[in-house]
């Protein structure tokens, strides 16, 4: 489990912070669980989470993440049930809990073995390490800490400002110190994505507040905010640099994640599945490479399927709509200011989700849905979900008609995609049950894979790239190289930019002695030469001298 240690400790720390928040909120009194306008979206999200647990190749890891997501749902309802007269007190408690994460990071991070991208910050970190108390605490990933702190900093800032305005000096000192510690930890994390997301979230919320003050209607505000998040997020994603320890950028990783999503168009790949699936079917390596897609939306889509992404966007969109509700001129206790802080924090979370995934990736964090719960608590309309309006009924009817028509017209490719999806789920359960093994399969696992679903997928649609690729992988694992190359050639025509298809086809050519065809593919795979050198030894251990010679010859060509 060492390869995911940073993610595990971050989730544990986030759970501890949430536990502190929940206990103090309960001590505040008056919290009650109740229906909210977003219950339907949340129920659908949790249903897909349970499905993701059942689908996952590693049920233990998936169960741990399902627990975190259930904790996030509980946090949503605890926040949504807060009495309006205690919201500022709750925000102050949340400030203290957030500071726990900041203090832990400042005490645990090692700037010598994990330097920042800014030399000055690294030097400051090393000086701090020389004088701080020795704790030997497990480290957590700075990008994840930065993402969480950036999302909650606006809430801390407005809470401190409100305490000063009310002349509540002890509270102002405590919250101000929590905000200062959080800002310092964010700075020392050197998480540029978190910094940019925070600046974008604060700026966008300020613009929204100005437009709302000029009487711009809520639907136009929501449309504008959604468009701004989409465009700003796309800009952040395309301008992001190389990933640490990798040979790819975030935009390329996102494209590769979309290839994995295409393998599981109905069910998703399962909770905590990105790491195993990415290593096995995109990188085609038997060890850990990345634990998540560095993109909140792609991670949700891959792990829980398209309905999860739809429900998550519906939940966040509904919460934004509540936060964008015009504030009454006589609203009590400065709650419009708190609403503005919650809006800035939520926008920061959504923007940061384009370039990293602090609150959902790997094991996730229970603060994922906290802003949605606060949005409900801040809305006077939070007393009930309300009845079904006429336009919603007509929308449901329209979507149903379109869905049925699509299923009838495109039933062959849809059935093909379903069989390929189910085959991919079963294949992962066989091949990834003990992942990461750290060694190549000698054919034992490949012979256990049921190819029936993939063959049925091809019977319905012979141009199903997922089925062709998986059949090629199975044949390659069984040392049926001619069959494998035939399948992989067809898959490569359909998915020419799929890294796993390209690499597997290149190796298939090598094992058949077709070095020229292999060279054009494997020259695009940086690790191919070193792997082929290792294959020269590995095939010798399997008693396959001819294949060992092929590997050595191809490795020398790639030099």
Protein Blocks (a to p, Z undefined) as FASTA:
>chain_A
ZZmmmmmmmmmmmmmmmmmmmmmmmmngoiacdddfklmmmmmmmmmmmmmmmmpmblml
mmmmmmmmmmmmmmmmmmmmpcfklmmmmmmmmmmmmmmmmmmmmmmpcfklmccfbfkl
mmmmmmmmmmmccekpacddfklmmmmmmmmmmmmmmmmmmmmmnopaklmmmmmmmmmm
mmmmmmmnopaklmmmmmmmmmmmmmmmmmmmnopafklmmmmmmmmmmmmmmmmmmmpc
cdehiabdfklmmmmmmmmmmmmmmnonbehklmmmmmmmmnopabdfbfceoiaklmmm
mmnojklmmmmmmmmmmmmmmmmpccdfklghhlmmmmmmmmmmmmmmmmmmmmgcfklg
onbpaklmmmmmmmmmmpmklmbgbiadfklmmmmmmmmmmmmmmmmmmmmmmmmmmmmm
mmmmmmmmmmmmmpcehiacehlmmmmpcfklmmmmmmmomklmklmmmmmmmmmmnopa
klmmmmmmmmmmmmmmlmklmmmmmmmmmmnopaklmmmmmmmmmklmmmmmmmmmmmmm
nopaklmmmmmmmmmmmZZ
